[in-house]
Amino acid sequence: MQGLDDEYGTLEQIRGIARRVPQTELLELPDCGHSPHKDQPQALIEAATRFIKANTRS
């Protein structure tokens, strides 16, 4: 996950991870800086919930 307005990280960092780790799911958040849990908490919760449900074995 990466805020599009992150002053410390870059999208290329997470895109590089995704190229190397096939099960990666990218989340690029608009109007979000370096702290998605503070800037976009609901988007983070929803994305994490979807990811966990999709990757949990029943």
Stockholm file with secondary structure:
# STOCKHOLM 1.0

chainA/1-58         MQGLDDEYGTLEQIRGIARRVPQTELLELPDCGHSPHKDQPQALIEAATRFIKANTRS
#=GR chainA/1-58 SS CEETTCSSCCHHHHHHHHHHCTTCCCCEETTCCSCHHHHSHHHHHHHHHHHHHHTCCC
#=GC SS_cons        CEETTCSSCCHHHHHHHHHHCTTCCCCEETTCCSCHHHHSHHHHHHHHHHHHHHTCCC
//
